[in-house]
């Protein structure tokens, strides 16, 4: 029996896939639990439309991410930190502090887990922070670490 999956089913397929399953499995489990529908012409057309809409939505998200990445490339942040004896930092400058500085200075809300600073911040200076805007799109910003007054 051919069915179109409405949701991901382990070891069978992903949502939107047309798969061949045993008659009893399809009629007694997949269809009653709302995991699949019979693969007739109307349901195939509906699945194709959903697939097309999903692809369009992904492309639109990628375009928006590229636009945001372009805007972020011009951003330069200054983060003041407390400095101890011998130029050592009190605390650290990490993704969280960069995220907070972006929110404060440019009103951009970016998740701290998507920000990495290479190399690790060890003192006053200029660093590059990489922001993962989208799974395929990243952007780099300049971070200036200065002594707080």
C-alpha positions in Angstrom: 0.0 0.0 0.0 1.3 3.4 -0.9 0.9 6.2 1.7 2.1 9.8 2.0 3.6 10.5 5.4 2.2 13.5 7.3 4.9 13.3 10.0 8.3 11.8 10.3 8.1 8.1 11.1 11.2 6.3 12.3 12.7 3.8 9.9 9.9 4.6 7.3 10.5 8.1 6.1 10.1 11.9 6.5 7.0 14.0 6.3 5.9 14.4 2.7 7.5 11.2 1.5 5.5 8.7 -0.5 6.4 5.3 0.8 5.3 1.7 0.3 4.2 0.0 3.5 2.4 -3.2 4.4 -1.4 -3.1 4.1 -2.1 -3.8 7.7 0.5 -1.3 9.0 -0.9 1.4 6.9 -4.6 0.8 7.6 -4.3 -0.1 11.3 -1.5 2.1 12.5 -0.3 4.9 10.2 -3.7 6.3 9.0 -5.6 6.0 12.3 -2.8 7.7 14.2 -2.7 10.6 11.7 0.8 9.8 10.6 -0.1 9.2 6.9 -2.8 9.4 4.3 -3.5 7.1 1.3 -1.5 8.1 -1.7 -4.3 9.0 -4.1 -4.1 11.8 -6.7 -5.6 14.5 -4.5 -3.3 13.7 -1.6 -0.3 13.7 -3.9 -1.2 17.1 -5.3 -1.5 18.4 -1.7 1.8 17.0 -0.7 3.5 18.5 -3.8 2.0 21.9 -2.9 3.2 21.7 0.7 6.7 20.6 -0.5 6.8 23.6 -2.8 5.7 26.0 -0.1 8.3 24.6 2.3 11.1 25.0 -0.3 9.9 28.6 -1.0 9.9 29.4 2.8 13.4 28.0 3.2 14.7 30.0 0.3 13.1 33.1 1.7 14.7 32.5 5.1 18.1 32.1 3.5 17.7 35.4 1.6 16.8 37.2 4.8 19.8 35.6 6.6 22.1 36.8 3.8 20.7 40.3 4.1 21.2 40.3 7.9 24.8 38.9 7.4 25.6 41.8 5.0 24.4 44.3 7.6 26.3 42.6 10.4 29.6 42.8 8.5 29.7 46.6 9.0 29.1 46.3 12.8 31.9 47.0 15.2 31.4 46.5 18.9 33.3 48.0 21.8 33.1 45.9 25.0 34.5 47.5 28.2 35.9 45.0 30.7 37.6 45.3 34.1 41.3 44.7 34.0 43.4 43.5 36.8 47.1 43.4 37.6 49.3 42.6 34.6 46.5 43.2 32.1 44.5 40.1 33.1 40.7 40.2 32.5 38.2 39.9 35.3 35.7 37.5 34.0 35.5 36.7 30.3 34.3 38.1 27.0 32.2 35.4 25.3 29.1 34.9 23.1 26.8 36.1 25.9 28.6 39.5 26.3 28.8 40.0 22.5 25.0 39.2 22.3 24.2 41.7 25.0 26.4 44.4 23.4 24.6 43.8 20.0 21.2 44.1 21.7 22.2 47.3 23.6 24.1 49.1 20.8 22.2 48.0 17.6 18.9 46.5 18.9 19.8 43.1 17.3 18.6 40.0 19.2 21.1 37.2 18.4 21.3 34.0 20.4 24.5 33.7 22.4 25.0 30.1 21.3 25.4 31.3 17.7 28.3 33.5 18.4 31.9 32.3 18.6 35.0 34.4 19.2 38.3 33.3 17.7 40.9 33.4 19.1 39.9 33.3 22.8 39.8 36.7 24.4 42.8 36.9 26.7 43.2 40.7 27.1 42.6 44.1 25.6 42.6 44.1 21.8 40.6 43.5 18.7 39.0 40.2 18.0 36.7 38.7 15.3 33.4 37.2 16.3 31.7 34.8 14.0 27.9 34.8 14.0 26.0 31.9 12.6 22.9 33.7 11.2 21.5 30.6 9.3 22.7 27.0 8.9 24.4 28.0 5.6 25.1 31.7 6.3 27.7 33.2 8.7 29.0 36.7 9.3 32.0 38.2 11.0 32.0 41.3 13.2 34.8 43.2 14.9 34.9 43.2 18.7 37.1 45.8 20.4 37.8 44.9 24.0 38.8 47.9 26.0 39.5 48.7 29.7 36.5 49.9 31.7 36.9 53.2 33.4 
